[in-house]
């Protein structure tokens, strides 16, 4: 699986902002949602096109990683948090994840 750099601009299908992608971004930096467009990172070969919800977050190798799950087909993928990402949204995601886990424990 080789990463294919794709420099492109896209409109976020979730929040509607224009995202200028320098080639290594796979999600909206404002809302953190993604779109199921890749089979392998950057190939744009997926036929699904479903919205990918940020559903989990973890820390590995000095980087924060977002887990996305496609709302259409259930496919999961991971993406590194980037400097451009809205840190308040990252914190809000972390809070939603913690609340969901606490409900499961109750």
Secondary structure, DSSP 4 states (H G I P E B T S, - for coil): -------EEEE-TTT--EEEE-SS--B-TTT--EE---SSTT----S---EEEEEEEEEETTEEEEEEEETTT--EEEEE--TTS-HHHHHHHHHHHHHHHHHHH-
